[in-house]
Amino acid sequence: MIQAGLVENERDLEQILDLQGANLARNLSADEIAAQGFVTVEHSLDLLKRMHTIAPSIVARDGKSLAGYALVMPLQCRSFIPILEPMFTRLASLGMFEQRDLRRRAVARPRRVRSALPDPPAPPARNL
């Protein structure tokens, strides 16, 4: 059974690198790339450790084997990987880094629950 969780140790990071390496474009055939895509960025163990100290990434485990991963890339990591700068620039231009009140997002009907969080405070009155 596959279970998801946070990176727990250096072995998880090493397994991420193994899976990442297997899926780099240079290690795949054109047919595999067309059918399943490929990984663009190649990380080092040191870089993953730096990222992990800021925010641990998510891994999917099938027993002791790594089945998949999602690297967490907070803004503090922006300068770590220059090839991703255009992505960060584009996300910033779309307002993706602005704070949002996630309590007001639409959720599918069967999963709707009343928020346990208090309502956000009303904005202060402005004198014009």
Contacts in CASP RR format, 6 or more apart in sequence:
PFRMAT RR
TARGET T0000
AUTHOR 0000-0000-0000
METHOD contacts of the structure
MODEL  1
MIQAGLVENERDLEQILDLQGANLARNLSADEIAAQGFVTVEHSLDLLKR
MHTIAPSIVARDGKSLAGYALVMPLQCRSFIPILEPMFTRLASLGMFEQR
DLRRRAVARPRRVRSALPDPPAPPARNL
1 62 0 8 1.000
1 63 0 8 1.000
2 60 0 8 1.000
2 61 0 8 1.000
2 62 0 8 1.000
2 67 0 8 1.000
3 60 0 8 1.000
3 61 0 8 1.000
3 63 0 8 1.000
4 58 0 8 1.000
4 59 0 8 1.000
4 60 0 8 1.000
4 61 0 8 1.000
5 58 0 8 1.000
5 59 0 8 1.000
5 60 0 8 1.000
5 61 0 8 1.000
6 56 0 8 1.000
6 57 0 8 1.000
6 58 0 8 1.000
6 59 0 8 1.000
7 13 0 8 1.000
7 16 0 8 1.000
7 52 0 8 1.000
7 56 0 8 1.000
7 57 0 8 1.000
7 58 0 8 1.000
7 59 0 8 1.000
10 45 0 8 1.000
10 49 0 8 1.000
12 59 0 8 1.000
12 66 0 8 1.000
13 45 0 8 1.000
13 48 0 8 1.000
13 49 0 8 1.000
13 52 0 8 1.000
14 45 0 8 1.000
15 59 0 8 1.000
15 65 0 8 1.000
15 66 0 8 1.000
16 43 0 8 1.000
16 48 0 8 1.000
16 57 0 8 1.000
16 59 0 8 1.000
16 66 0 8 1.000
16 69 0 8 1.000
16 71 0 8 1.000
17 43 0 8 1.000
17 44 0 8 1.000
17 45 0 8 1.000
17 48 0 8 1.000
18 66 0 8 1.000
19 66 0 8 1.000
19 68 0 8 1.000
19 69 0 8 1.000
20 39 0 8 1.000
20 42 0 8 1.000
20 43 0 8 1.000
20 69 0 8 1.000
21 27 0 8 1.000
21 39 0 8 1.000
21 42 0 8 1.000
23 37 0 8 1.000
23 38 0 8 1.000
23 39 0 8 1.000
24 38 0 8 1.000
24 39 0 8 1.000
24 42 0 8 1.000
25 33 0 8 1.000
25 38 0 8 1.000
25 39 0 8 1.000
25 40 0 8 1.000
28 36 0 8 1.000
28 37 0 8 1.000
28 38 0 8 1.000
32 38 0 8 1.000
40 83 0 8 1.000
41 81 0 8 1.000
41 83 0 8 1.000
41 84 0 8 1.000
43 51 0 8 1.000
43 71 0 8 1.000
43 81 0 8 1.000
47 80 0 8 1.000
47 81 0 8 1.000
48 57 0 8 1.000
48 71 0 8 1.000
50 77 0 8 1.000
50 80 0 8 1.000
51 57 0 8 1.000
51 71 0 8 1.000
51 72 0 8 1.000
51 73 0 8 1.000
51 77 0 8 1.000
51 80 0 8 1.000
54 72 0 8 1.000
54 74 0 8 1.000
54 76 0 8 1.000
54 77 0 8 1.000
55 72 0 8 1.000
55 74 0 8 1.000
56 72 0 8 1.000
57 69 0 8 1.000
57 70 0 8 1.000
57 71 0 8 1.000
57 72 0 8 1.000
58 69 0 8 1.000
58 70 0 8 1.000
58 72 0 8 1.000
59 66 0 8 1.000
59 68 0 8 1.000
59 69 0 8 1.000
59 70 0 8 1.000
60 66 0 8 1.000
60 67 0 8 1.000
60 68 0 8 1.000
60 69 0 8 1.000
61 67 0 8 1.000
73 84 0 8 1.000
75 88 0 8 1.000
75 97 0 8 1.000
78 84 0 8 1.000
78 85 0 8 1.000
78 88 0 8 1.000
91 97 0 8 1.000
101 120 0 8 1.000
103 115 0 8 1.000
103 117 0 8 1.000
103 119 0 8 1.000
103 120 0 8 1.000
107 113 0 8 1.000
END
